[in-house]
Structures are given as C-alpha cells and as structure tokens.
Amino acid sequence: NPYVLAYQYKHYMEEIARHRPASTVHNEVNPYYERLLANHENPPEDTNDNLSRAVRYAKKLHECFYETSQVDMIVAILD
C-alpha cells in the first residue's frame, strides 16, 4: 500500500523504536507525517468538535494526505 504512512506512521515509528535506540528514532521523526490528520488517534464516536470530525474524514480518505492546517476546510466540506 503506497499510502500506509499516511495513516500508520505512529505505528511504524513504534515498531522502529522497538528495534533501535531511542536517540536514533527521535532523529528520524518526520514532521510532515506527524501533521497528517489520518495519523491522529481515533476520536471517540460521540465527539463532534471540528478536529474530531476532520480526523474521522481524513481517516476515510487517507490518500488525500489532509494536514492539521486543513481542519477548517474539511469542516466546510462536511457542513
């Protein structure tokens, strides 16, 4: 899957950390993948704040690589 890091980056970094010293893993953190909404934790289903709605939307469309700076745009699409 060419988009796996778009939604599994944190899991990937956890796996890397299990096999390497923490100091080297910290140096490999990619801020771009950290900002992707699809890499955020799943919000509780009963939350309707803008960030939660945007994260759920981004997880469904992870191939679009939505970032945290695009929350307002996603909310406008949803409304």
N, C-alpha and C positions, 0 to 999 in steps of 0.2 A: 504494500500500500504506500504510494508516494506521499500521502498526507499524514502518515502516522504521527509525526512530531507535532502536527497542528493540534492534536487532541490528546497525545500521550507523552508529552515532553516531561512532565513531572515524574511519571512512572519510569521513563527512560533514565532520567537523572538519578532516581533512587536505585535503579539497577546498577548504574555505573558506580555509584557511591559504595555499593556492597563489595565491589571488586578492586577499588582503588583507594589510596589515601585521600582523606577529606580535602586536604590542601590542593590537590590537583583537580579535584572535581569542582571546587569553588571557582577555580580559574577558567573552567570550561563553560560556565553558565552563559547561556545565550539570552540576552535581554529581549530580543525580538520574540522568541518562543515563550518567554515568561509573560509577555504582554498579551498574547493571544487569548481571547475570551474562552475558546474551547478548552484551554488548559486550566481554567479555573475549576475549583471544586463544584460539584453539582449542588445547586441551591435547593433548599427544601421546597417541595411542590407547593406549599401553601404561601410562599412569599411572592409578592407582586411588585417589589421595588424595581426600578429601572435596570439596575445591574443584574439582578436575578433573571429578569425577562430576557435581557440581552445575552446572558450566558447560555440560557436554555436554547435560544435561537441559534447562537453560534455553534453550539454542540451539534445541532441538527445539520448545519451547513458548514462543517469544519473546513471543507475545501475552499471556502471563501476567505479564510485567514483574517477574520474580524479581530481587531485590536481593541484594547480598553478605551482608546480615544474615540471609538466609533459607537459608543453606547447610545448617545443621543440620536444618531442616525438610525440605529436599529429600532429604537423605541418609536421613532416617527414612522418607520415601515410597519411596525406592529399595530399602531393606532389607527 
